[in-house]
Amino acid sequence: MKIYIAYTGGTIGMVPSEQGLIPDAAFADHLTQHLNESDELAHDFVIASYPTLIDSSNATAKDWQTIACDIKSKWHDFDAFIVLHGTDTMAYTSAALSFMFSHSDKPIIVTGSQVPMYKVRTDAMINVMGAISACEELNCKKNSNGVFLFFAGRLIEGDRAHKAHTSDWQAFSSPNCPERGVLGIDWRWRSVDVVKQSMQIQIPEMQEGSVTILPVFPGVHAAHWQGLLSENVKGAVLLSYGAGNAPDRDPALLALLKTASERGVVIVNVSQCGAGSVAAGAYAAGSALVEAGVVSGQDMTYEAAFVKLSFLIGLGASSEEIRNCFL
């Protein structure tokens, strides 16, 4: 099996500097040496380090586009793809790749580490080797490829991952969908009814600043969101309470949402809770949002909702088409 490994930046390949940890331009060489020293691997690897390495806290939608174009350019030369990425925005990138490589017929796995590879106590090679093992297993399973995030033994659907912990080895969760696989001594796989669908690669010209996030908090009022819903914004993720609720006794706040919706901004309601789904209209406070034109994100993570809006806007879909994609 031929595996392409793209080092885009992130903690896994960082080294100390006077300013703190920074991406190491020589990391690809170090990783190649580690993999060559393993007696268990019988694959052909190509490890590429991006010319401009990304600290993932600086990642933008344009970076998702860059990574996707890189994978697409090498699609026919490799059997599997691994993207090494920083953890801060890893869930966003894995969601973006899952939309851009819909129903992928080859494994694309995003991973990284909590601790840099140069340290003695690190999860770097554990996660890299786990991602490689996942590529092997997925290639052997008929119709089970796709885009995933692998971390600390958990193989999570690409658009279901959520950054859940800052300091545990298990930094990611899948709050509303069981992991596809769990790696212990051996793999334990979740059985799935796979409906064979044609793969589709769509890499839109991503528009930075087209999507925003609207936080709901006690005392929120229209002035807090006014600047976030600028004329350039075409989509917004509303982080609501519980099952999709927000204050319904502030006419100015609801009018702001309705005005934005009427001018074409697609506002998607996602719960602040760690798990569960938005039940649009279950409470009066949620019904007011529906009347203002807000659509339900159901059980999506806020990362996936943000990325899906960005992806659809990048494709040039109309507001009505985007709304229909969330129904």
KEVO-18395 format. One record per residue (C-alpha): chain; residue number from 0; residue in three letters; x, y, z. Coordinates in pm, 1 decimal. Example, Ala and Ser with C-alpha at 12.3 -4.5 7.8 and 13.67 -1.06 7.14 Angstrom:
<"A", 0, "ALA", <1230.0, -450.0, 780.0>>;
<"A", 1, "SER", <1367.0, -106.0, 714.0>>;
This chain:
<"A", 0, "MET", <0.0, 0.0, 0.0>>;
<"A", 1, "LYS", <123.0, 348.0, -87.4>>;
<"A", 2, "ILE", <48.2, 609.6, 178.1>>;
<"A", 3, "TYR", <88.4, 983.6, 142.1>>;
<"A", 4, "ILE", <152.3, 1165.9, 470.1>>;
<"A", 5, "ALA", <117.1, 1544.0, 467.8>>;
<"A", 6, "TYR", <269.7, 1734.0, 756.4>>;
<"A", 7, "THR", <74.5, 2058.7, 762.4>>;
<"A", 8, "GLY", <201.8, 2175.2, 1101.4>>;
<"A", 9, "GLY", <82.9, 2134.0, 1458.5>>;
<"A", 10, "THR", <212.6, 2015.3, 1793.9>>;
<"A", 11, "ILE", <323.9, 1675.8, 1662.8>>;
<"A", 12, "GLY", <618.1, 1828.4, 1477.2>>;
<"A", 13, "MET", <695.2, 2127.8, 1696.1>>;
<"A", 14, "VAL", <1026.9, 2211.0, 1858.4>>;
<"A", 15, "PRO", <1125.2, 2464.9, 2123.9>>;
<"A", 16, "SER", <1217.6, 2821.8, 2035.0>>;
<"A", 17, "GLU", <1263.9, 3146.2, 2224.8>>;
<"A", 18, "GLN", <898.8, 3225.4, 2151.0>>;
<"A", 19, "GLY", <774.4, 2881.8, 2260.4>>;
<"A", 20, "LEU", <694.5, 2576.2, 2047.7>>;
<"A", 21, "ILE", <702.4, 2630.2, 1671.5>>;
<"A", 22, "PRO", <659.5, 2390.0, 1373.2>>;
<"A", 23, "ASP", <981.7, 2214.3, 1271.9>>;
<"A", 24, "ALA", <1060.8, 2229.8, 899.0>>;
<"A", 25, "ALA", <1276.0, 1914.0, 936.0>>;
<"A", 26, "PHE", <996.8, 1709.1, 1092.4>>;
<"A", 27, "ALA", <926.8, 1508.3, 774.7>>;
<"A", 28, "ASP", <1282.8, 1375.6, 781.0>>;
<"A", 29, "HIS", <1254.1, 1279.2, 1147.7>>;
<"A", 30, "LEU", <925.5, 1097.1, 1089.0>>;
<"A", 31, "THR", <1068.4, 915.9, 786.7>>;
<"A", 32, "GLN", <1351.7, 788.7, 1005.3>>;
<"A", 33, "HIS", <1108.9, 664.1, 1270.9>>;
<"A", 34, "LEU", <895.8, 479.1, 1014.3>>;
<"A", 35, "ASN", <1199.8, 326.8, 843.8>>;
<"A", 36, "GLU", <1314.7, 188.4, 1179.0>>;
<"A", 37, "SER", <989.4, -3.0, 1225.3>>;
<"A", 38, "ASP", <1003.9, -372.4, 1138.3>>;
<"A", 39, "GLU", <624.3, -396.5, 1119.3>>;
<"A", 40, "LEU", <563.6, -163.3, 826.7>>;
<"A", 41, "ALA", <576.9, -292.8, 471.7>>;
<"A", 42, "HIS", <429.6, 8.0, 295.1>>;
<"A", 43, "ASP", <565.5, 274.8, 65.8>>;
<"A", 44, "PHE", <548.9, 614.6, 231.7>>;
<"A", 45, "VAL", <588.3, 961.3, 93.2>>;
<"A", 46, "ILE", <605.8, 1224.2, 365.0>>;
<"A", 47, "ALA", <574.4, 1584.1, 256.4>>;
<"A", 48, "SER", <618.6, 1889.8, 473.7>>;
<"A", 49, "TYR", <423.7, 2195.7, 363.5>>;
<"A", 50, "PRO", <640.9, 2495.3, 266.3>>;
<"A", 51, "THR", <447.3, 2716.9, 505.7>>;
<"A", 52, "LEU", <364.6, 2517.9, 816.1>>;
<"A", 53, "ILE", <40.6, 2600.5, 996.3>>;
<"A", 54, "ASP", <-3.1, 2652.8, 1366.2>>;
<"A", 55, "SER", <-359.6, 2525.3, 1366.1>>;
<"A", 56, "SER", <-483.2, 2815.1, 1577.2>>;
<"A", 57, "ASN", <-401.9, 3027.8, 1269.3>>;
<"A", 58, "ALA", <-578.8, 2792.5, 1026.7>>;
<"A", 59, "THR", <-844.4, 2936.1, 796.1>>;
<"A", 60, "ALA", <-1086.2, 2799.6, 537.4>>;
<"A", 61, "LYS", <-818.7, 2863.5, 274.5>>;
<"A", 62, "ASP", <-598.6, 2606.4, 449.2>>;
<"A", 63, "TRP", <-871.8, 2341.8, 417.3>>;
<"A", 64, "GLN", <-875.5, 2418.8, 46.6>>;
<"A", 65, "THR", <-495.4, 2389.4, 23.2>>;
<"A", 66, "ILE", <-489.5, 2050.7, 197.0>>;
<"A", 67, "ALA", <-775.7, 1918.7, -16.5>>;
<"A", 68, "CYS", <-608.6, 2032.3, -340.1>>;
<"A", 69, "ASP", <-286.3, 1862.1, -230.4>>;
<"A", 70, "ILE", <-467.3, 1532.9, -171.7>>;
<"A", 71, "LYS", <-658.4, 1561.9, -498.4>>;
<"A", 72, "SER", <-336.7, 1620.1, -695.7>>;
<"A", 73, "LYS", <-197.1, 1291.2, -562.0>>;
<"A", 74, "TRP", <-520.3, 1093.3, -563.6>>;
<"A", 75, "HIS", <-423.8, 842.9, -833.6>>;
<"A", 76, "ASP", <-73.1, 786.0, -697.6>>;
<"A", 77, "PHE", <-161.0, 665.6, -347.5>>;
<"A", 78, "ASP", <-392.6, 419.7, -173.8>>;
<"A", 79, "ALA", <-439.3, 616.7, 146.4>>;
<"A", 80, "PHE", <-378.4, 963.3, 288.2>>;
<"A", 81, "ILE", <-280.3, 1084.1, 635.2>>;
<"A", 82, "VAL", <-290.5, 1451.8, 730.6>>;
<"A", 83, "LEU", <-82.3, 1555.0, 1031.9>>;
<"A", 84, "HIS", <-244.4, 1861.3, 1184.0>>;
<"A", 85, "GLY", <-262.3, 2067.5, 1501.8>>;
<"A", 86, "THR", <-533.4, 1974.9, 1748.9>>;
<"A", 87, "ASP", <-686.9, 2321.0, 1797.9>>;
<"A", 88, "THR", <-870.3, 2315.9, 1464.6>>;
<"A", 89, "MET", <-827.6, 1952.4, 1365.8>>;
<"A", 90, "ALA", <-1201.8, 1884.6, 1393.0>>;
<"A", 91, "TYR", <-1273.8, 2167.7, 1149.1>>;
<"A", 92, "THR", <-1024.5, 2033.2, 894.2>>;
<"A", 93, "SER", <-1149.1, 1674.0, 921.2>>;
<"A", 94, "ALA", <-1505.9, 1798.1, 867.6>>;
<"A", 95, "ALA", <-1397.1, 2005.5, 567.3>>;
<"A", 96, "LEU", <-1224.1, 1707.9, 406.0>>;
<"A", 97, "SER", <-1529.6, 1489.3, 467.6>>;
<"A", 98, "PHE", <-1745.9, 1734.7, 272.1>>;
<"A", 99, "MET", <-1488.0, 1789.6, -2.3>>;
<"A", 100, "PHE", <-1424.6, 1415.2, -50.4>>;
<"A", 101, "SER", <-1779.9, 1292.1, -11.0>>;
<"A", 102, "HIS", <-1809.3, 909.9, 4.5>>;
<"A", 103, "SER", <-1433.4, 877.7, -40.6>>;
<"A", 104, "ASP", <-1328.6, 539.5, -177.6>>;
<"A", 105, "LYS", <-986.0, 570.9, -13.6>>;
<"A", 106, "PRO", <-905.6, 635.1, 353.4>>;
<"A", 107, "ILE", <-821.9, 993.6, 445.7>>;
<"A", 108, "ILE", <-722.3, 1018.9, 811.4>>;
<"A", 109, "VAL", <-641.7, 1333.3, 1007.2>>;
<"A", 110, "THR", <-431.0, 1299.3, 1320.3>>;
<"A", 111, "GLY", <-168.2, 1470.5, 1533.1>>;
<"A", 112, "SER", <-61.1, 1467.1, 1894.2>>;
<"A", 113, "GLN", <-96.8, 1636.9, 2229.2>>;
<"A", 114, "VAL", <279.1, 1629.8, 2291.8>>;
<"A", 115, "PRO", <555.3, 1692.7, 2030.9>>;
<"A", 116, "MET", <740.2, 1394.1, 1889.8>>;
<"A", 117, "TYR", <1077.8, 1513.8, 2016.9>>;
<"A", 118, "LYS", <972.2, 1455.3, 2380.1>>;
<"A", 119, "VAL", <1015.8, 1120.1, 2555.3>>;
<"A", 120, "ARG", <655.0, 1105.3, 2679.7>>;
<"A", 121, "THR", <467.0, 1168.7, 2358.3>>;
<"A", 122, "ASP", <160.3, 1032.7, 2182.8>>;
<"A", 123, "ALA", <296.6, 1128.0, 1841.4>>;
<"A", 124, "MET", <405.0, 790.0, 1703.5>>;
<"A", 125, "ILE", <115.2, 611.3, 1876.0>>;
<"A", 126, "ASN", <-126.7, 824.2, 1675.7>>;
<"A", 127, "VAL", <71.4, 802.3, 1351.0>>;
<"A", 128, "MET", <98.4, 424.4, 1375.5>>;
<"A", 129, "GLY", <-269.1, 401.1, 1468.1>>;
<"A", 130, "ALA", <-363.4, 606.2, 1162.7>>;
<"A", 131, "ILE", <-151.9, 379.3, 943.6>>;
<"A", 132, "SER", <-318.3, 73.6, 1095.7>>;
<"A", 133, "ALA", <-659.4, 227.6, 1028.2>>;
<"A", 134, "CYS", <-562.1, 279.7, 663.5>>;
<"A", 135, "GLU", <-464.3, -87.0, 639.4>>;
<"A", 136, "GLU", <-787.6, -210.4, 796.2>>;
<"A", 137, "LEU", <-1015.2, 21.9, 600.7>>;
<"A", 138, "ASN", <-856.5, -80.6, 271.9>>;
<"A", 139, "CYS", <-940.9, -441.9, 357.5>>;
<"A", 140, "LYS", <-1302.5, -362.6, 445.1>>;
<"A", 141, "LYS", <-1529.8, -341.4, 145.7>>;
<"A", 142, "ASN", <-1707.7, -6.7, 104.2>>;
<"A", 143, "SER", <-1586.9, 124.2, 440.4>>;
<"A", 144, "ASN", <-1341.2, 395.3, 341.1>>;
<"A", 145, "GLY", <-1398.9, 762.2, 405.4>>;
<"A", 146, "VAL", <-1261.7, 1060.8, 595.4>>;
<"A", 147, "PHE", <-1182.2, 1012.8, 964.4>>;
<"A", 148, "LEU", <-1005.7, 1168.2, 1259.8>>;
<"A", 149, "PHE", <-787.6, 925.4, 1454.7>>;
<"A", 150, "PHE", <-669.0, 1006.8, 1804.2>>;
<"A", 151, "ALA", <-576.2, 801.2, 2110.8>>;
<"A", 152, "GLY", <-719.1, 479.8, 1968.5>>;
<"A", 153, "ARG", <-1048.3, 631.3, 1846.7>>;
<"A", 154, "LEU", <-1138.0, 645.4, 1477.5>>;
<"A", 155, "ILE", <-1408.7, 911.3, 1446.2>>;
<"A", 156, "GLU", <-1615.9, 1005.9, 1143.1>>;
<"A", 157, "GLY", <-1460.5, 1320.8, 996.8>>;
<"A", 158, "ASP", <-1767.2, 1540.5, 1037.5>>;
<"A", 159, "ARG", <-1849.9, 1410.1, 1386.7>>;
<"A", 160, "ALA", <-1533.7, 1493.5, 1578.0>>;
<"A", 161, "HIS", <-1518.8, 1754.0, 1852.4>>;
<"A", 162, "LYS", <-1215.4, 1886.5, 2041.8>>;
<"A", 163, "ALA", <-1316.0, 1794.2, 2394.3>>;
<"A", 164, "HIS", <-1008.6, 1813.3, 2618.5>>;
<"A", 165, "THR", <-699.6, 2029.8, 2639.4>>;
<"A", 166, "SER", <-469.7, 1796.2, 2830.7>>;
<"A", 167, "ASP", <-593.7, 1434.6, 2815.2>>;
<"A", 168, "TRP", <-438.8, 1195.8, 2566.4>>;
<"A", 169, "GLN", <-794.0, 1149.0, 2436.3>>;
<"A", 170, "ALA", <-843.4, 1502.9, 2310.6>>;
<"A", 171, "PHE", <-1139.7, 1430.8, 2081.4>>;
<"A", 172, "SER", <-1487.3, 1294.7, 2126.5>>;
<"A", 173, "SER", <-1771.5, 1192.5, 1898.5>>;
<"A", 174, "PRO", <-2064.9, 1317.9, 2105.6>>;
<"A", 175, "ASN", <-2353.8, 1207.7, 1886.1>>;
<"A", 176, "CYS", <-2217.3, 921.1, 1679.6>>;
<"A", 177, "PRO", <-2035.8, 602.9, 1789.7>>;
<"A", 178, "GLU", <-1674.4, 583.1, 1675.5>>;
<"A", 179, "ARG", <-1621.2, 380.8, 1360.0>>;
<"A", 180, "GLY", <-1344.4, 185.5, 1528.8>>;
<"A", 181, "VAL", <-1154.5, 158.5, 1857.8>>;
<"A", 182, "LEU", <-794.1, 37.1, 1863.1>>;
<"A", 183, "GLY", <-678.1, -162.2, 2164.0>>;
<"A", 184, "ILE", <-465.4, -472.2, 2125.6>>;
<"A", 185, "ASP", <-682.4, -531.9, 1819.8>>;
<"A", 186, "TRP", <-938.9, -322.9, 1636.0>>;
<"A", 187, "ARG", <-1301.0, -328.0, 1744.8>>;
<"A", 188, "TRP", <-1524.4, -209.6, 1464.2>>;
<"A", 189, "ARG", <-1876.4, -68.8, 1470.0>>;
<"A", 190, "SER", <-2087.8, -249.5, 1215.3>>;
<"A", 191, "VAL", <-2235.9, -11.0, 961.2>>;
<"A", 192, "ASP", <-2485.2, -57.7, 683.2>>;
<"A", 193, "VAL", <-2289.8, 98.8, 401.0>>;
<"A", 194, "VAL", <-2490.6, 211.6, 101.8>>;
<"A", 195, "LYS", <-2255.4, 232.4, -193.0>>;
<"A", 196, "GLN", <-2254.3, 586.8, -327.1>>;
<"A", 197, "SER", <-2039.2, 742.3, -591.7>>;
<"A", 198, "MET", <-1748.1, 943.1, -461.4>>;
<"A", 199, "GLN", <-1756.8, 1314.2, -531.5>>;
<"A", 200, "ILE", <-1466.1, 1554.8, -498.9>>;
<"A", 201, "GLN", <-1570.1, 1917.8, -464.8>>;
<"A", 202, "ILE", <-1313.4, 2174.4, -354.8>>;
<"A", 203, "PRO", <-1472.2, 2517.6, -361.9>>;
<"A", 204, "GLU", <-1295.2, 2851.4, -356.4>>;
<"A", 205, "MET", <-1327.6, 2912.9, 15.3>>;
<"A", 206, "GLN", <-1437.7, 3257.3, 126.9>>;
<"A", 207, "GLU", <-1276.1, 3368.5, 450.4>>;
<"A", 208, "GLY", <-1503.6, 3562.2, 682.9>>;
<"A", 209, "SER", <-1824.4, 3435.6, 524.8>>;
<"A", 210, "VAL", <-1936.9, 3245.0, 837.1>>;
<"A", 211, "THR", <-1955.4, 3359.9, 1198.0>>;
<"A", 212, "ILE", <-2059.5, 3220.4, 1537.3>>;
<"A", 213, "LEU", <-2331.0, 3379.3, 1751.4>>;
<"A", 214, "PRO", <-2297.3, 3283.5, 2120.1>>;
<"A", 215, "VAL", <-2603.6, 3279.0, 2344.0>>;
<"A", 216, "PHE", <-2537.2, 3377.3, 2705.6>>;
<"A", 217, "PRO", <-2732.7, 3530.5, 2994.5>>;
<"A", 218, "GLY", <-2797.4, 3893.7, 2910.8>>;
<"A", 219, "VAL", <-2717.4, 3868.2, 2540.9>>;
<"A", 220, "HIS", <-2875.0, 4145.1, 2335.1>>;
<"A", 221, "ALA", <-2873.3, 4269.5, 1976.2>>;
<"A", 222, "ALA", <-2566.0, 4489.6, 2015.3>>;
<"A", 223, "HIS", <-2353.3, 4184.3, 2094.9>>;
<"A", 224, "TRP", <-2437.2, 4024.1, 1759.6>>;
<"A", 225, "GLN", <-2473.0, 4334.1, 1543.1>>;
<"A", 226, "GLY", <-2108.2, 4348.7, 1442.4>>;
<"A", 227, "LEU", <-2089.8, 3972.8, 1389.5>>;
<"A", 228, "LEU", <-2368.0, 3985.8, 1129.6>>;
<"A", 229, "SER", <-2188.3, 4223.9, 894.3>>;
<"A", 230, "GLU", <-2276.7, 4260.3, 527.1>>;
<"A", 231, "ASN", <-1998.9, 4015.7, 429.7>>;
<"A", 232, "VAL", <-2141.8, 3732.9, 640.2>>;
<"A", 233, "LYS", <-2348.5, 3471.9, 457.5>>;
<"A", 234, "GLY", <-2379.9, 3207.4, 729.1>>;
<"A", 235, "ALA", <-2385.6, 3190.4, 1107.5>>;
<"A", 236, "VAL", <-2381.4, 2916.4, 1371.6>>;
<"A", 237, "LEU", <-2606.9, 3006.1, 1663.5>>;
<"A", 238, "LEU", <-2477.0, 2843.2, 1983.3>>;
<"A", 239, "SER", <-2801.8, 2802.0, 2174.7>>;
<"A", 240, "TYR", <-2899.5, 2668.8, 2515.3>>;
<"A", 241, "GLY", <-3012.6, 2310.7, 2569.1>>;
<"A", 242, "ALA", <-3241.3, 2176.9, 2297.8>>;
<"A", 243, "GLY", <-3206.1, 2488.0, 2085.6>>;
<"A", 244, "ASN", <-3326.4, 2777.9, 2298.4>>;
<"A", 245, "ALA", <-3238.7, 3146.6, 2314.2>>;
<"A", 246, "PRO", <-3402.3, 3451.9, 2476.3>>;
<"A", 247, "ASP", <-3746.0, 3513.7, 2323.9>>;
<"A", 248, "ARG", <-3841.8, 3827.6, 2515.9>>;
<"A", 249, "ASP", <-3602.8, 4062.9, 2338.0>>;
<"A", 250, "PRO", <-3773.6, 4189.5, 2019.2>>;
<"A", 251, "ALA", <-3455.6, 4359.1, 1896.5>>;
<"A", 252, "LEU", <-3255.7, 4037.4, 1920.4>>;
<"A", 253, "LEU", <-3515.3, 3835.4, 1725.8>>;
<"A", 254, "ALA", <-3559.1, 4119.3, 1473.7>>;
<"A", 255, "LEU", <-3183.7, 4115.9, 1410.7>>;
<"A", 256, "LEU", <-3193.9, 3744.0, 1332.8>>;
<"A", 257, "LYS", <-3499.0, 3781.1, 1110.3>>;
<"A", 258, "THR", <-3348.6, 4073.2, 917.7>>;
<"A", 259, "ALA", <-3026.7, 3879.3, 861.5>>;
<"A", 260, "SER", <-3221.7, 3571.4, 747.2>>;
<"A", 261, "GLU", <-3430.3, 3778.2, 506.6>>;
<"A", 262, "ARG", <-3119.9, 3926.0, 344.7>>;
<"A", 263, "GLY", <-2987.5, 3573.2, 282.9>>;
<"A", 264, "VAL", <-2778.4, 3485.6, 587.5>>;
<"A", 265, "VAL", <-2832.6, 3118.9, 676.5>>;
<"A", 266, "ILE", <-2836.8, 3087.0, 1055.9>>;
<"A", 267, "VAL", <-2796.4, 2732.9, 1188.5>>;
<"A", 268, "ASN", <-2896.3, 2647.4, 1545.0>>;
<"A", 269, "VAL", <-2654.6, 2416.5, 1730.6>>;
<"A", 270, "SER", <-2670.2, 2335.8, 2101.7>>;
<"A", 271, "GLN", <-2397.9, 2446.0, 2341.0>>;
<"A", 272, "CYS", <-2437.2, 2111.8, 2520.9>>;
<"A", 273, "GLY", <-2167.5, 1853.3, 2478.7>>;
<"A", 274, "ALA", <-2411.6, 1603.1, 2332.1>>;
<"A", 275, "GLY", <-2768.9, 1576.4, 2212.7>>;
<"A", 276, "SER", <-2974.4, 1736.4, 1940.3>>;
<"A", 277, "VAL", <-3159.0, 2059.7, 1875.5>>;
<"A", 278, "ALA", <-3534.3, 2003.9, 1893.5>>;
<"A", 279, "ALA", <-3656.0, 2305.1, 1698.8>>;
<"A", 280, "GLY", <-3979.4, 2441.0, 1840.9>>;
<"A", 281, "ALA", <-3996.9, 2211.1, 2142.4>>;
<"A", 282, "TYR", <-3997.4, 2517.7, 2368.5>>;
<"A", 283, "ALA", <-4143.8, 2861.4, 2308.9>>;
<"A", 284, "ALA", <-3793.3, 3008.9, 2326.4>>;
<"A", 285, "GLY", <-3689.7, 2779.2, 2041.2>>;
<"A", 286, "SER", <-4005.4, 2847.6, 1840.0>>;
<"A", 287, "ALA", <-3916.2, 3217.3, 1833.4>>;
<"A", 288, "LEU", <-3591.0, 3127.7, 1656.7>>;
<"A", 289, "VAL", <-3777.0, 2924.0, 1395.5>>;
<"A", 290, "GLU", <-4006.8, 3219.6, 1330.3>>;
<"A", 291, "ALA", <-3697.7, 3438.8, 1285.9>>;
<"A", 292, "GLY", <-3574.5, 3207.5, 1007.3>>;
<"A", 293, "VAL", <-3318.2, 3006.4, 1203.7>>;
<"A", 294, "VAL", <-3273.6, 2646.5, 1083.3>>;
<"A", 295, "SER", <-3190.7, 2346.4, 1300.1>>;
<"A", 296, "GLY", <-2843.5, 2195.8, 1297.5>>;
<"A", 297, "GLN", <-2992.2, 1890.1, 1470.4>>;
<"A", 298, "ASP", <-2709.0, 1692.0, 1634.3>>;
<"A", 299, "MET", <-2414.4, 1844.1, 1445.4>>;
<"A", 300, "THR", <-2109.5, 1969.1, 1630.4>>;
<"A", 301, "TYR", <-2054.8, 2341.3, 1597.7>>;
<"A", 302, "GLU", <-1730.7, 2266.1, 1409.1>>;
<"A", 303, "ALA", <-1918.0, 2062.9, 1145.1>>;
<"A", 304, "ALA", <-2197.6, 2320.6, 1116.7>>;
<"A", 305, "PHE", <-1945.3, 2600.7, 1067.6>>;
<"A", 306, "VAL", <-1758.1, 2402.2, 802.1>>;
<"A", 307, "LYS", <-2071.4, 2287.4, 619.4>>;
<"A", 308, "LEU", <-2189.6, 2646.7, 587.9>>;
<"A", 309, "SER", <-1844.6, 2752.6, 463.6>>;
<"A", 310, "PHE", <-1835.5, 2465.6, 214.5>>;
<"A", 311, "LEU", <-2181.8, 2531.2, 70.1>>;
<"A", 312, "ILE", <-2121.6, 2905.7, 48.3>>;
<"A", 313, "GLY", <-1793.4, 2833.8, -129.1>>;
<"A", 314, "LEU", <-1979.0, 2619.4, -382.5>>;
<"A", 315, "GLY", <-2199.5, 2920.0, -460.1>>;
<"A", 316, "ALA", <-2519.8, 2760.9, -332.2>>;
<"A", 317, "SER", <-2814.3, 2993.3, -278.8>>;
<"A", 318, "SER", <-2950.3, 3064.0, 68.1>>;
<"A", 319, "GLU", <-3250.2, 2841.6, 1.0>>;
<"A", 320, "GLU", <-3029.7, 2557.6, -124.2>>;
<"A", 321, "ILE", <-2811.5, 2584.2, 185.2>>;
<"A", 322, "ARG", <-3113.1, 2579.5, 416.6>>;
<"A", 323, "ASN", <-3244.0, 2269.9, 242.6>>;
<"A", 324, "CYS", <-2911.1, 2093.6, 304.6>>;
<"A", 325, "PHE", <-2973.1, 2123.1, 679.3>>;
<"A", 326, "LEU", <-3327.5, 1984.9, 667.5>>;
